[in-house]
């Protein structure tokens, strides 16, 4: 995890060195590719406040966290924060490439009035737009926010059980369908277990467990689909358990 130190220090440096107004800050509600880093409680609210104090916009990247992935429709809802702009992509089209930028009426009106036009060959393509609409409809109709919470809670139980059994699991992070474990050589020093992690990751893949290895092998990121069954999660936990036992 992390605390407010880097947030406060970053703004202190900006205030001391910037010779113009800060335009915006871009963040994720949970740092996914960086190692499944949970933000401390209130961090996003504090960031929003610091942006407002400086007349800057808060932009939230929901490419990996939005659309029910974290157990809420949008990751920022967990903190009760409303960003000025947020972006979505990746699974938005259910396999069809599409992205979108969502903002306030005020910002949209200013952008339109300025004459700014941003486009490319596939802008406003009706086929991916319909795929995106269908994705949202399915999320709402099939109550996938609840599904994410249920699957996430079940998988978390497995990870906590494995952490009790294996000292190499130094931390469990994330929520919903985006969770991760950090592998360490020592829980006290939290020295990353790079070599062991890479070996464990290879064994998992060889035995049918697909995961994302981050931070040079010391973090495993698990992103199961909404259709994952409890039996499949049981099997995934067994594969992970066997891989760790074989290496450590």
Long-range contacts (C-beta under 8 A, 24 or more apart in sequence): 1-37, 1-38, 1-40, 1-171, 1-173, 2-37, 2-38, 2-39, 2-40, 2-43, 3-40, 4-40, 4-43, 4-46, 7-43, 7-46, 7-47, 7-50, 11-50, 15-54, 21-54, 21-55, 21-56, 22-51, 22-54, 22-55, 22-56, 23-56, 23-57, 24-51, 24-56, 24-57, 24-58, 24-59, 24-84, 24-85, 25-50, 25-51, 25-56, 25-57, 25-58, 25-59, 26-59, 26-60, 26-61, 27-58, 27-59, 27-60, 27-61, 28-60, 28-61, 28-62, 28-64, 28-65, 28-75, 29-60, 29-62, 29-65, 29-70, 29-74, 29-75, 29-76, 29-78, 29-79, 30-65, 30-70, 30-75, 30-174, 30-175, 30-178, 32-64, 32-65, 32-178, 32-221, 33-64, 33-214, 34-214, 34-215, 35-173, 35-180, 35-182, 35-214, 35-215, 35-218, 35-219, 35-221, 36-173, 36-174, 36-178, 36-179, 36-180, 36-214, 36-219, 36-221, 37-173, 38-173, 38-174, 38-175, 39-79, 41-79, 42-79, 43-79, 44-76, 44-79, 44-81, 45-79, 45-80, 45-81, 48-81, 48-83, 51-84, 57-83, 57-84, 57-85, 57-107, 58-83, 58-84, 58-85, 59-83, 59-84, 59-85, 59-86, 59-87, 60-85, 60-86, 60-87, 61-86, 61-87, 62-86, 62-87, 62-88, 63-87, 63-88, 63-89, 63-90, 63-99, 64-90, 64-178, 64-223, 65-178, 66-92, 67-91, 67-92, 67-135, 67-136, 67-139, 68-139, 68-144, 68-145, 68-147, 68-148, 68-176, 68-177, 68-226, 69-148, 69-176, 69-177, 69-178, 69-223, 70-148, 70-174, 70-175, 70-176, 70-177, 70-178, 71-145, 71-148, 71-149, 71-152, 71-175, 71-176, 71-177, 72-145, 72-176, 73-139, 73-145, 78-175, 91-135, 92-132, 92-135, 93-128, 93-131, 93-132, 93-135, 94-131, 94-134, 94-135, 94-138, 95-131, 96-127, 96-128, 96-131, 96-132, 97-122, 97-128, 98-125, 98-128, 98-129, 98-131, 98-132, 100-132, 142-226, 144-226, 147-226, 148-176, 148-177, 148-226, 149-176, 151-176, 151-177, 151-224, 151-226, 151-228, 151-233, 152-176, 152-177, 152-179, 154-230, 154-233, 155-179, 155-222, 155-224, 155-233, 155-236, 155-237, 158-233, 158-234, 158-236, 158-237, 159-237, 161-237, 162-237, 162-240, 162-241, 162-244, 165-241, 166-241, 166-244, 166-245, 166-248, 167-248, 168-193, 168-196, 168-244, 168-248, 169-244, 174-221, 177-223, 177-224, 177-225, 177-226, 178-221, 178-222, 178-223, 179-221, 179-222, 180-214, 180-219, 180-220, 180-221, 180-222, 181-219, 181-220, 182-218, 182-219, 183-217, 183-218, 183-219, 183-220, 184-218, 192-216, 192-217, 192-218, 193-217, 193-218, 194-218, 196-247, 196-248, 199-247, 200-240, 200-243, 200-244, 200-246, 200-247, 200-248, 201-243, 203-242, 203-243, 203-246, 203-247, 204-239, 204-240, 204-243, 207-239, 207-242, 207-243, 208-235, 208-239, 209-236, 209-239, 209-240, 209-243
